[in-house]
Amino acid sequence: MARKVKALLFLFLILSLLSCSKEIKPEEIEPYDICYLCKMAISQLQFATEIVTPDGEVYKFDDIGCMIEFSKTRDLPKGSVMFVRDFYTKEWVKIQEAYFVRSEKIQTPMNYFIVTFKTRGTLDKFMKEYGGEEFPYEQLETKILK
C-alpha cells in the first residue's frame, strides 16, 4: 500500500512540474527602446507592440505596421506571441484578442493608422470620438500591407 501511495505522489509531482509551463508576457517599454524595424524611438506607448519568443527574445516596435512587416520577413519560433496595447489604457493584449480600427484621424508613428483596443468598451469610446473602420484580426495584414 505504501508503495502505491509513493508511486501516486511521484506521478502527481511529475505531472505538476510538466503543467507549469512559463506564460509568455510582454516586456515594458523603456525610454531608450527603439523600433526593431524602423529604428525610431518608441515614444508613443499607446502604439507600441512586441513579439516575444518562447525562449524570451523580445522584439519591440513603435507601430503595429512595423511589427507585421517584420513578422513577414522572419521565421519566428513556434509559440511566439504578438502583443499590442490598448489606445486608452496602454494595457498589453495578445494580438488575437485585440480589437482594431483604422482611422486617419489618428496619426500613428509610421502612418499605418491602425489603433488597437483591449476591450469593446475602449473601442466604442474611440469610435464615438474619432470614427474609423473597425475590422477583425483576420484582416489585419490586408489593412497594413496595402
Helices and strands as residue ranges (DSSP letters): H 2-18, G 45-47, E 49-52, E 58-61, H 64-73, E 81-85, E 92-94, G 95-97, E 99-102, E 114-117, H 120-130, E 133-135, G 137-139, H 140-144
